[in-house]
Amino acid sequence: MSQHQNFLHSFIQRIGIGRLDKKTPHPEGVIKLCHQLVSNNSETTSFSLAKTILENITYFTEEQKKSFFYSLLNQFSVDKSKIKSAITELNFDDEKQLRNLQKLVEPKSQELLRRLNQVPNGTEILLKIRESLLKSIKDSPELKPLDTDFLHLFRSWFNRGFLRLERIDWSTSAQVLEKIMEYEAVHDISDWDDLQNRVAAPDKRLYAFFHPALPNEPLIFIEVALMNGIPNSINSILNRDVEPINPLSATTATFYSISNCQMGLKNVSFGSFLIKQVVAEIEQEFKQIKQFITLSPVPGLKKWANNILLSEDKGLPENTLEDIKECCGNRKPSQIALARLTYHYLTQVKRKNGQAFNPVAHFHLGNGASLYKIHTEANNNEMSLEDSWGVMVNYLYDLDSVTKNHEDYANSDLIAASPKLKKTVQNNQKKVISYSI
């Protein structure tokens, strides 16, 4: 907190501006303070009101938060009468009128959020508030318009220009290392020895994005293994008994885990920037590494297949339906059927907008990667077996083709996949555990 803010805080505490009883905060009382905050132009008063509002919201129950969100949506929307009047009198050649119209169509809730953000730790609290809003939306989808205000501002506040890339190693503060252990979302970090293997081994790297408003809170991080070839199982990376290689001899950088850390930043994308910058960092440190690839899970594969089986979908090819029956009917299905089913799922199953249905596939394909290899016995973790029969895949980041792949996927819904992988699946080769080039 700056000297100026310290003075304001001390002064505010003495005069008690906007103070509510912390023991019995109520949404209606906080909403009144929100109206005062939006209409007030005094820096001292605004600072006090924002601080009091955020403090009291932290005491709300989930039901009180939902009530508060409804009030925000209804009372801090756009002024429709003013917009109608402005449109009636609008001269499209008058730049000043167009700018004024822009101000009118902005919901008051956006200005409220900007003013709340002026308080120290305001950004962090607003992220928590959005987490609660997202939970409320599950049962009350009519609150979605309010979330667009949070999303609009967060995309601005957390744009790439504000982010700082840091390499996380064993000298990083314990506070941040504990956060890494907590937020790892792909492959759980079992203990400190496991963490040390991922951040301190000579052939491992871990990079994270940070924001100035959240200096000890990683926003997203990526784990990298420097290797001599393409991995076909996660055990070859995470097994602590495997002797590390000399990173100066590595030919391949494998991205094996990407974890978003802040639920409040859902749909604020950093992953593409992170991968590109990490590639640049590795290229600078290790000139000999030319191959960048992932070892990625296939979340939801088993659920999708079971849903198809229950629905008896007749729109699928007969051989795909047979593969589904084979895989769903066995805890350890035929590797050929499983690999073929995985290929179909990742390349043919799409959303209405043409994007890949699988979220991990969509992320990497959208970044310009291509589906490269499928490994059917890649993860023997119980959760992975239950989720996708232990299947993992490689997405290749070929730096010469990522731009074209990205444009093809974004503009034409084309999914880039290795021609030899496609041929292998079509030929239905026997005794194949990893479908690969």
Buried (B, 14 or more C-beta within 10 A) or exposed (E): EEEEEEEBBEEBEEEEBBBBEEEEBBBEBBBBBBBBBBEBEEEBBBBBBBBBBBBBBEBBEEEBBBBBBBBBBEEBBBEEEBEEEBEEEEEEEEEEBEEEBEEBEEBBBBBBBBBBBBBBEBBBBBBBBBBBBBBBBEEBEEBEEBBEBBBBBBEEBBEEEEBEBBBBEEEBEEEBBEBBBEBBEBBEBEEEEBBBBBBBBEBBBBBBBBBEBBEEBBBBBBBBBBBEEBBBBBBBBBEEEEEBBEBEEBBBBBBBBBBBBBEBBBEBBBBBBBBBBBBEBBBEEBEEBEBBBBBBBBBBBBEBBEEBBEEEEEEBEEEBBBBBBBBBEEEEBBBBBBBBBBBBBBBEBBEEEEBBBBEBBBBBBBBBBBBBBBBBBBBEBEEBBEBBBBBBBBBBBBEEBBEEBBEBBBEEBBBBBBEEBBEBBEEEEEEBBBBBE
